[in-house]
Amino acid sequence: MKDLVMKLSALSGVSSWEDEVRDFLKEEAAPYAQDIRTDALGNLIVFKKGAKAAGNKLLLCAHMDEVGLMIRHITDDGYLKFDTVGSIDRRVLLGKPVLVGPDRLPGVIGLKAYHLVSRDEEKNVPKLDDYYIDIGAKNREEAEKLVSLGDVAVFTTRPELFGDGLLKGKALDDRIGCAVLLTLLKEDLPMDCTFVFTAQEEVGTRGAFGAAFSITPELALVIEGTTAADLPDSAPHQKVCALGKGAVLTFMDRGSIADRGLFERLRTLAEENRIPWQLKQFVSGSNDAAAFQRTKAGVRTAVLSAPVRYAHAPASLACVSDLDAVLNLARALIHDVAKEV
């Protein structure tokens, strides 16, 4: 799992520009799939036959996209002004290296020099409009030869293992989920399953709406990375979840409330199979479950997550043992649902 997560983390896939991630997943999944297609929104939809025919009984979902930046203006001096794609904390931007556009042009995020900052400015987080990307261009004309408006910039972070069983990389939300789905896809399954790698989750679960409507499963399991706030300055009730304590089960977030039966089923399976698990202890965030739950007459939906520190930042952290716990619990659910088919 860890090697696959690091491979996926290294790929670029800002919302609406998921091509590189989708191409990798499609190539890896194709030999194991009975049907594979990309829909109008860019979702990769894979149907895998199992030992029992099950139709649309169970769907597993993970999103391909990541947060990033989109170029909206080029100044006369050749600097690139940008907006965020997805939610990014402005405090983490200064000095970060990025790759811009399809040619992966190197750039650095800049801001007014510190020695020119007033005392009042020093107390406040800079506005997004104060930032720019420096690509080393002398003027607008030179920059326009290299970059077009609407190009996206992605953080450049080398994935690596470090510390006590930790993994560092960008876009761990949700390349972890993509790795889980791809791993399960390559296994012999006890029943038919549909695997959906969605587009544009970070900008409002846009891809999931289309995928959910076209497939309409009976059960949907959304696998993602969720915020871990296991930090020294976090109050106990705000820690959300913690690295190293296993897979995370969510009873409610800002977009959905888990189907109670499916939630309890996951909890029981974790206990019976001795898979480490924990509850998400803070109601925050949202994910593709919101789209699946509200589709047509409704879909029974649950969320299974890996805890991720510093989500939506240039570098995030996850624990390798948690990745294995998420994979094992997702696998256990497939085998348990297959008993009903």
HELIX and SHEET records of a PDB file:
HELIX    1   1 LYS A    2  SER A    9  1                                   8    
HELIX    2   2 ASP A   19  ALA A   29  1                                  11    
HELIX    3   3 ALA A   30  TYR A   32  5                                   3    
HELIX    4   4 ARG A   90  VAL A   92  5                                   3    
HELIX    5   5 TYR A  114  LEU A  116  5                                   3    
HELIX    6   6 ARG A  119  GLU A  122  1                                   4    
HELIX    7   7 LEU A  128  ASP A  130  5                                   3    
HELIX    8   8 ARG A  140  GLU A  144  1                                   5    
HELIX    9   9 LEU A  172  LEU A  185  1                                  14    
HELIX   10  10 GLU A  201  VAL A  203  5                                   3    
HELIX   11  11 ARG A  206  ILE A  215  1                                  10    
HELIX   12  12 PRO A  236  GLN A  238  5                                   3    
HELIX   13  13 ARG A  260  GLU A  272  1                                  13    
HELIX   14  14 ALA A  289  GLN A  293  1                                   5    
HELIX   15  15 VAL A  320  ALA A  338  1                                  19    
SHEET    1   A 8 ASP A  35  THR A  38  0                                        
SHEET    2   A 8 LEU A  44  LYS A  48 -1                                        
SHEET    3   A 8 CYS A 193  THR A 198 -1                                        
SHEET    4   A 8 LEU A  58  HIS A  63  1                                        
SHEET    5   A 8 LEU A 219  THR A 227  1                                        
SHEET    6   A 8 ARG A 300  VAL A 308  1                                        
SHEET    7   A 8 ALA A 247  LEU A 249 -1                                        
SHEET    8   A 8 TRP A 277  LEU A 279  1                                        
SHEET    1   B 6 LEU A  80  VAL A  85  0                                        
SHEET    2   B 6 GLY A  68  ILE A  74 -1                                        
SHEET    3   B 6 VAL A 152  PHE A 155 -1                                        
SHEET    4   B 6 PRO A  97  VAL A 100 -1                                        
SHEET    5   B 6 LEU A 105  GLY A 110 -1                                        
SHEET    6   B 6 TYR A 132  ASP A 134 -1                                        
SHEET    1   C 3 GLU A 160  PHE A 162  0                                        
SHEET    2   C 3 LEU A 166  GLY A 169 -1                                        
SHEET    3   C 3 SER A 316  CYS A 319 -1                                        
END                                                                             
